[in-house]
Amino acid sequence: MKNWLLASLLVSSVVFADVDEVDNGKTHTVDCKKDPTVRVSGNSNTFTLKGTCESVQVSGNKNTVKGDAAKQVMLSGNDNTIALQIDNLMVSGDRNTVSYKKKKPSVADQGTGNKISQAK
């Protein structure tokens, strides 16, 4: 029983591919249907999201994430630029610029100098 449960957990965790960038200066286009979770811990990367991602996590610095949408954005890096439709936004980094499309997301901002506004 324990082996079956462990195998089920491993298979279910492999079903969804992730994009995980720890390098610097890279450019990616992400199909959120295939890769619903994006993690950025490198610096000066550019990501363009197609569709709605489940989760975007940015802990690097000077990254750009733009495109369609993300249900949840967690931003702990500094000096990043995010331009998406966002449902939930959590910011603990500093000097980030977030432009949300359409409706205002639920926001928890514990960083300093962050700019969060609706895209024009």
N, C-alpha and C positions, 0 to 999 in steps of 0.2 A: 504493500500500500504506500509506504513512504517513497519507494523508488518511482512509482507511478506519479505521485504528487510532484516530486522533484522534476521528473521529465516533463510534466505538464507545465510547470512554471518556466522551465528553460525554453520550451517550444513557444509559449505565449510571449516570452520576452524577446524572442528572435523574430517574431512575425512582423513587427514594425521596425523598419530600418530607421536609423538616425543619421543625421549629419552632425559631425563633431569636428570642429576646426580648431586646432591648437597652433597652427602655423601663422605666419604674418604675411600680409599683403596679397591675399588670395581673393579671387572672385568666384562666386557660386550662384547658380540659379537652382532653386529648390522646388520640386514638385511636392507640395504638402500632402497629396494623396499617397505618395510612395514613401515620403520621409516626413512624418508628422512632428518630429521633435528635432529642433536645431539647437546645438550648443556651440557657443563661440567663446573660446578663452584665449585666442590669439589677438593680435593687434593689427589695425589698419586693413581689415577684411571688408569685402562688400558682398552682401547677400541679397538676392532678389527672390521673394517668395511668390509662388504661383498657387492660388487657392488659399485655403485656410489651414494653417498649422495648428496643432494642439498646443505646443509649447515652444517658446523661444527663450533661451537663457544666454545672456551676454555677461561674461565676467572679464573680458578683455577690454582694451582701450582703443579709442578712435576707430571703431567699427561702424559700418553703415548697414542697416537692415531696412529694406523697403519692399514694396509690392502690395499684395492683396491684404492678408489678414492673419492674425494669430489669436487664439482664444486666451492665452496667457503669456505675458512677457515678464520675465524676471531680469532685472538690469542691475548688476552689482559692479560693473566696470565704470570707467570714467571717460568723459568726452566722446560718447557714442551718439549716433544719430539714428533714430528709429522713425519710420514713416509707414504706418500700417493702420488698418482697422483693428482695434484691440478691445477684448472684452474685460480683461483684468490685467492691471499693471502694478508691479511691485518694483520700487526703485530704492536701492540702498547706496548706489554709486553717486558720484558727484559730477556736475557740469554736463549732464546729458541733455540732449534735445529730443523730445518725443512729440511727433505730430500724429494725432489720431484722426482717422477718417470717420465721417458720419457721426455716430453717437459717442458721447464721452464715456470712457471706460471707468470701471471701479479702480481707484488709484490709492496706493499706499506709498508715499514718498518720504523716506527717512534720510535721503541724501541731502547735499547742500548744492545750491546753484543750478538745480535742474529746471528746464523749461518744458512744460507740458501744455500743449495747446492744440486746438482743432486745425487741421490742414486747411489751407485756403485754396 
